[in-house]
Every structure is written in structure tokens, then in C-alpha cells.
């Protein structure tokens, strides 16, 4: 079975053609909290830089990512922190 982080990476790479993509499993900081799973892969910090975000408001960028990751968000992913930028933003 593929790791959740690998699934997230694949879907974001395919859907956004990012110039920068960082996925951090932050689950260990949430052990014992609601939604935390043993073995991790329930809480993620994701940073994406993509030209696909040009002209989109912050909320629309988030909605786009949430659509791409709908399956993961409906299942194993409890929390997803997003930093979404365009190549022109540093």
C-alpha cells in the first residue's frame, strides 16, 4: 500500500505541475489528539509553488488543492496545513 504522503505528492504533481513541493508528515506532534492514527500519516504540512495558482485568490487555491486531495481528506488525512504560492511569490 502506498504511503499517504506519496499519494498526496503524486496527485499534486499531476494536478498542479509544481515548481516546488514539500510534504511534511506532522502526525507525531498530534499523537493522542482527535484524528491522530497510530503509525502517523494523518496530519500534514504542505507547501506548493505552482503557476496554476496565478490569478487565484487564497481560498480558491485551497479549494483547488482540496479537490485534488478529496479522497485523502475524506479518509486517512485528518489535518492539512497549506502554503500555496506562485513562482513570482518568494
Beta strands, then each sheet from edge to edge (+ up, - down):
strand 1: 20-25
strand 2: 43-49
strand 3: 79-85
sheet 1: 1+ 2- 3-
end
